[in-house]
Amino acid sequence: MSLCVLGWAEEFKSIGIAANALWPRTVIDTAALAMLGGIIKPEHCRKVDIVADAACAIFNRPAKTCSGNFFIDDAVLMAEGVKDFSAYAVVLGATPMTDLFL
């Protein structure tokens, strides 16, 4: 995926189309996670909303100056001024587990 982002960012630069990657810092509670059969408990996850909100913030950045980046969801939101991430917790007060691929 990383090579695709870099290639697309360069290929589409002249026409103002951005290509970026977005990764979650923590495990996200999704149907794919449920298929693992309880190996990772939902209470150690964040809701999908955090990725959606981060993607929205990235989409609102100028394509000509924001392309070829590898973003982390909560870092994007911190840059947007978000300080409290408790709304994204599946279980309030639980500590989310760092994503398996980060």
Residue pairs with C-beta under 8 A, 6 or more apart in sequence:
1 21
2 21
2 70
4 19
5 19
5 20
5 21
5 68
5 69
5 70
6 68
7 19
8 17
8 19
9 18
9 19
9 20
9 67
9 68
10 68
12 18
12 19
12 67
13 64
13 67
16 63
16 64
17 63
17 67
18 61
18 63
18 64
18 66
18 67
19 67
19 68
20 58
20 66
20 67
20 68
20 69
20 70
20 71
21 69
21 70
21 71
22 51
22 54
22 55
22 58
22 71
22 72
22 73
22 76
23 70
23 71
23 72
23 73
23 99
23 101
23 102
24 46
24 50
24 51
24 72
24 73
24 99
24 102
25 72
25 73
25 74
25 75
25 96
25 98
25 99
25 102
26 45
26 46
26 74
26 96
26 97
26 98
26 99
27 33
27 40
27 44
27 45
27 46
27 96
27 97
27 98
27 99
27 100
28 45
28 46
28 47
28 48
28 50
28 51
28 99
29 42
29 45
29 46
29 47
29 48
29 90
30 48
33 40
33 42
33 45
40 97
42 90
42 91
43 90
43 91
43 94
44 90
44 94
44 95
44 96
44 97
45 90
45 96
45 97
46 85
46 88
46 89
46 90
46 96
47 88
47 89
47 90
49 87
49 88
50 73
50 74
50 77
50 85
50 88
51 73
53 73
53 77
53 82
54 71
54 73
54 74
54 76
54 77
57 76
57 77
57 79
57 80
58 66
58 71
58 76
72 102
74 82
74 85
77 85
86 92
86 93
89 96
